[in-house]
Amino acid sequence: MAKPTPIQNYYLFIIAWMRWFGVVFAVASVIITASNLPWLLRSNDMKLLAVNLAGGAAFILVGLVLYMIGTAVERRYRTYIANRIE
């Protein structure tokens, strides 16, 4: 099994940051959506509540997609590094 070169370690670092950004993005969207709920429930505006929940769900999905893409890229890149012929 080949060890990663410094530039490959840098690429793995960038991929890891993309994964963690996806997690932070999803968690932040949950917190922002939840923080708006008490005011929206008191206002009795169901259309605004639905838009808030749909937008929150969309941003959660964006965060999860970033995380999943980062995981898939990292797995393939680590396989590429391991199968490299020196």
mmCIF file of the C-alpha atoms, coordinates in Angstrom:
data_MODEL
# 
_entry.id   MODEL 
# 
loop_
_atom_site.group_PDB 
_atom_site.id 
_atom_site.type_symbol 
_atom_site.label_atom_id 
_atom_site.label_alt_id 
_atom_site.label_comp_id 
_atom_site.label_asym_id 
_atom_site.label_entity_id 
_atom_site.label_seq_id 
_atom_site.pdbx_PDB_ins_code 
_atom_site.Cartn_x 
_atom_site.Cartn_y 
_atom_site.Cartn_z 
_atom_site.occupancy 
_atom_site.B_iso_or_equiv 
_atom_site.pdbx_formal_charge 
_atom_site.auth_seq_id 
_atom_site.auth_comp_id 
_atom_site.auth_asym_id 
_atom_site.auth_atom_id 
_atom_site.pdbx_PDB_model_num 
ATOM 1  C CA . MET A 1 1  ? 0.000   0.000  0.000  1.00 0.00 ? 1  MET A CA 1 
ATOM 2  C CA . ALA A 1 2  ? 1.497   3.294  -1.089 1.00 0.00 ? 2  ALA A CA 1 
ATOM 3  C CA . LYS A 1 3  ? 1.660   6.226  1.299  1.00 0.00 ? 3  LYS A CA 1 
ATOM 4  C CA . PRO A 1 4  ? 0.098   9.503  0.148  1.00 0.00 ? 4  PRO A CA 1 
ATOM 5  C CA . THR A 1 5  ? 2.465   12.190 -1.058 1.00 0.00 ? 5  THR A CA 1 
ATOM 6  C CA . PRO A 1 6  ? 2.267   15.673 0.530  1.00 0.00 ? 6  PRO A CA 1 
ATOM 7  C CA . ILE A 1 7  ? 0.097   17.000 -2.327 1.00 0.00 ? 7  ILE A CA 1 
ATOM 8  C CA . GLN A 1 8  ? -2.240  14.022 -1.980 1.00 0.00 ? 8  GLN A CA 1 
ATOM 9  C CA . ASN A 1 9  ? -2.472  14.658 1.759  1.00 0.00 ? 9  ASN A CA 1 
ATOM 10 C CA . TYR A 1 10 ? -3.424  18.244 0.910  1.00 0.00 ? 10 TYR A CA 1 
ATOM 11 C CA . TYR A 1 11 ? -6.187  17.007 -1.418 1.00 0.00 ? 11 TYR A CA 1 
ATOM 12 C CA . LEU A 1 12 ? -7.441  14.651 1.304  1.00 0.00 ? 12 LEU A CA 1 
ATOM 13 C CA . PHE A 1 13 ? -7.474  17.592 3.713  1.00 0.00 ? 13 PHE A CA 1 
ATOM 14 C CA . ILE A 1 14 ? -9.582  19.655 1.278  1.00 0.00 ? 14 ILE A CA 1 
ATOM 15 C CA . ILE A 1 15 ? -11.978 16.725 0.804  1.00 0.00 ? 15 ILE A CA 1 
ATOM 16 C CA . ALA A 1 16 ? -12.310 16.359 4.601  1.00 0.00 ? 16 ALA A CA 1 
ATOM 17 C CA . TRP A 1 17 ? -13.116 20.077 4.897  1.00 0.00 ? 17 TRP A CA 1 
ATOM 18 C CA . MET A 1 18 ? -15.824 19.666 2.237  1.00 0.00 ? 18 MET A CA 1 
ATOM 19 C CA . ARG A 1 19 ? -17.355 16.821 4.251  1.00 0.00 ? 19 ARG A CA 1 
ATOM 20 C CA . TRP A 1 20 ? -17.326 18.819 7.489  1.00 0.00 ? 20 TRP A CA 1 
ATOM 21 C CA . PHE A 1 21 ? -18.709 21.884 5.724  1.00 0.00 ? 21 PHE A CA 1 
ATOM 22 C CA . GLY A 1 22 ? -21.641 19.730 4.591  1.00 0.00 ? 22 GLY A CA 1 
ATOM 23 C CA . VAL A 1 23 ? -22.261 18.599 8.175  1.00 0.00 ? 23 VAL A CA 1 
ATOM 24 C CA . VAL A 1 24 ? -22.024 22.142 9.562  1.00 0.00 ? 24 VAL A CA 1 
ATOM 25 C CA . PHE A 1 25 ? -24.279 23.431 6.763  1.00 0.00 ? 25 PHE A CA 1 
ATOM 26 C CA . ALA A 1 26 ? -26.951 20.824 7.556  1.00 0.00 ? 26 ALA A CA 1 
ATOM 27 C CA . VAL A 1 27 ? -26.779 21.418 11.315 1.00 0.00 ? 27 VAL A CA 1 
ATOM 28 C CA . ALA A 1 28 ? -26.903 25.196 10.884 1.00 0.00 ? 28 ALA A CA 1 
ATOM 29 C CA . SER A 1 29 ? -29.963 24.923 8.653  1.00 0.00 ? 29 SER A CA 1 
ATOM 30 C CA . VAL A 1 30 ? -31.720 22.810 11.291 1.00 0.00 ? 30 VAL A CA 1 
ATOM 31 C CA . ILE A 1 31 ? -30.900 25.386 13.986 1.00 0.00 ? 31 ILE A CA 1 
ATOM 32 C CA . ILE A 1 32 ? -32.023 28.335 11.842 1.00 0.00 ? 32 ILE A CA 1 
ATOM 33 C CA . THR A 1 33 ? -35.255 26.604 10.818 1.00 0.00 ? 33 THR A CA 1 
ATOM 34 C CA . ALA A 1 34 ? -36.007 25.597 14.406 1.00 0.00 ? 34 ALA A CA 1 
ATOM 35 C CA . SER A 1 35 ? -35.295 29.084 15.714 1.00 0.00 ? 35 SER A CA 1 
ATOM 36 C CA . ASN A 1 36 ? -37.950 30.505 13.378 1.00 0.00 ? 36 ASN A CA 1 
ATOM 37 C CA . LEU A 1 37 ? -40.639 28.011 14.399 1.00 0.00 ? 37 LEU A CA 1 
ATOM 38 C CA . PRO A 1 38 ? -41.938 29.651 17.607 1.00 0.00 ? 38 PRO A CA 1 
ATOM 39 C CA . TRP A 1 39 ? -42.527 32.969 15.861 1.00 0.00 ? 39 TRP A CA 1 
ATOM 40 C CA . LEU A 1 40 ? -44.115 31.282 12.841 1.00 0.00 ? 40 LEU A CA 1 
ATOM 41 C CA . LEU A 1 41 ? -46.455 29.212 14.986 1.00 0.00 ? 41 LEU A CA 1 
ATOM 42 C CA . ARG A 1 42 ? -47.574 32.313 16.907 1.00 0.00 ? 42 ARG A CA 1 
ATOM 43 C CA . SER A 1 43 ? -48.164 34.256 13.680 1.00 0.00 ? 43 SER A CA 1 
ATOM 44 C CA . ASN A 1 44 ? -50.593 31.592 12.375 1.00 0.00 ? 44 ASN A CA 1 
ATOM 45 C CA . ASP A 1 45 ? -49.314 32.072 8.817  1.00 0.00 ? 45 ASP A CA 1 
ATOM 46 C CA . MET A 1 46 ? -49.272 28.522 7.503  1.00 0.00 ? 46 MET A CA 1 
ATOM 47 C CA . LYS A 1 47 ? -47.920 29.510 4.088  1.00 0.00 ? 47 LYS A CA 1 
ATOM 48 C CA . LEU A 1 48 ? -44.863 31.127 5.669  1.00 0.00 ? 48 LEU A CA 1 
ATOM 49 C CA . LEU A 1 49 ? -44.447 28.123 7.956  1.00 0.00 ? 49 LEU A CA 1 
ATOM 50 C CA . ALA A 1 50 ? -44.534 25.753 4.975  1.00 0.00 ? 50 ALA A CA 1 
ATOM 51 C CA . VAL A 1 51 ? -41.987 27.835 3.069  1.00 0.00 ? 51 VAL A CA 1 
ATOM 52 C CA . ASN A 1 52 ? -39.714 27.917 6.130  1.00 0.00 ? 52 ASN A CA 1 
ATOM 53 C CA . LEU A 1 53 ? -39.893 24.150 6.582  1.00 0.00 ? 53 LEU A CA 1 
ATOM 54 C CA . ALA A 1 54 ? -39.414 23.463 2.864  1.00 0.00 ? 54 ALA A CA 1 
ATOM 55 C CA . GLY A 1 55 ? -36.428 25.806 2.709  1.00 0.00 ? 55 GLY A CA 1 
ATOM 56 C CA . GLY A 1 56 ? -34.927 24.214 5.803  1.00 0.00 ? 56 GLY A CA 1 
ATOM 57 C CA . ALA A 1 57 ? -35.376 20.753 4.320  1.00 0.00 ? 57 ALA A CA 1 
ATOM 58 C CA . ALA A 1 58 ? -33.759 21.872 1.055  1.00 0.00 ? 58 ALA A CA 1 
ATOM 59 C CA . PHE A 1 59 ? -30.724 23.270 2.857  1.00 0.00 ? 59 PHE A CA 1 
ATOM 60 C CA . ILE A 1 60 ? -30.430 20.118 4.968  1.00 0.00 ? 60 ILE A CA 1 
ATOM 61 C CA . LEU A 1 61 ? -30.401 18.091 1.757  1.00 0.00 ? 61 LEU A CA 1 
ATOM 62 C CA . VAL A 1 62 ? -27.687 20.343 0.287  1.00 0.00 ? 62 VAL A CA 1 
ATOM 63 C CA . GLY A 1 63 ? -25.544 19.764 3.378  1.00 0.00 ? 63 GLY A CA 1 
ATOM 64 C CA . LEU A 1 64 ? -26.089 16.015 3.244  1.00 0.00 ? 64 LEU A CA 1 
ATOM 65 C CA . VAL A 1 65 ? -25.280 15.899 -0.467 1.00 0.00 ? 65 VAL A CA 1 
ATOM 66 C CA . LEU A 1 66 ? -22.006 17.773 0.171  1.00 0.00 ? 66 LEU A CA 1 
ATOM 67 C CA . TYR A 1 67 ? -21.138 15.274 2.882  1.00 0.00 ? 67 TYR A CA 1 
ATOM 68 C CA . MET A 1 68 ? -22.016 12.244 0.743  1.00 0.00 ? 68 MET A CA 1 
ATOM 69 C CA . ILE A 1 69 ? -20.115 13.529 -2.293 1.00 0.00 ? 69 ILE A CA 1 
ATOM 70 C CA . GLY A 1 70 ? -17.084 14.255 -0.117 1.00 0.00 ? 70 GLY A CA 1 
ATOM 71 C CA . THR A 1 71 ? -17.239 10.737 1.330  1.00 0.00 ? 71 THR A CA 1 
ATOM 72 C CA . ALA A 1 72 ? -17.473 9.136  -2.115 1.00 0.00 ? 72 ALA A CA 1 
ATOM 73 C CA . VAL A 1 73 ? -14.610 11.233 -3.507 1.00 0.00 ? 73 VAL A CA 1 
ATOM 74 C CA . GLU A 1 74 ? -12.440 10.456 -0.493 1.00 0.00 ? 74 GLU A CA 1 
ATOM 75 C CA . ARG A 1 75 ? -13.105 6.732  -0.786 1.00 0.00 ? 75 ARG A CA 1 
ATOM 76 C CA . ARG A 1 76 ? -12.229 6.704  -4.488 1.00 0.00 ? 76 ARG A CA 1 
ATOM 77 C CA . TYR A 1 77 ? -9.141  8.862  -3.987 1.00 0.00 ? 77 TYR A CA 1 
ATOM 78 C CA . ARG A 1 78 ? -7.849  6.657  -1.156 1.00 0.00 ? 78 ARG A CA 1 
ATOM 79 C CA . THR A 1 79 ? -8.383  3.599  -3.391 1.00 0.00 ? 79 THR A CA 1 
ATOM 80 C CA . TYR A 1 80 ? -6.464  5.354  -6.160 1.00 0.00 ? 80 TYR A CA 1 
ATOM 81 C CA . ILE A 1 81 ? -3.594  6.129  -3.763 1.00 0.00 ? 81 ILE A CA 1 
ATOM 82 C CA . ALA A 1 82 ? -3.542  2.556  -2.429 1.00 0.00 ? 82 ALA A CA 1 
ATOM 83 C CA . ASN A 1 83 ? -3.442  1.015  -5.924 1.00 0.00 ? 83 ASN A CA 1 
ATOM 84 C CA . ARG A 1 84 ? -0.759  3.352  -7.243 1.00 0.00 ? 84 ARG A CA 1 
ATOM 85 C CA . ILE A 1 85 ? 2.334   1.621  -8.564 1.00 0.00 ? 85 ILE A CA 1 
ATOM 86 C CA . GLU A 1 86 ? 5.568   3.136  -7.303 1.00 0.00 ? 86 GLU A CA 1 
# 
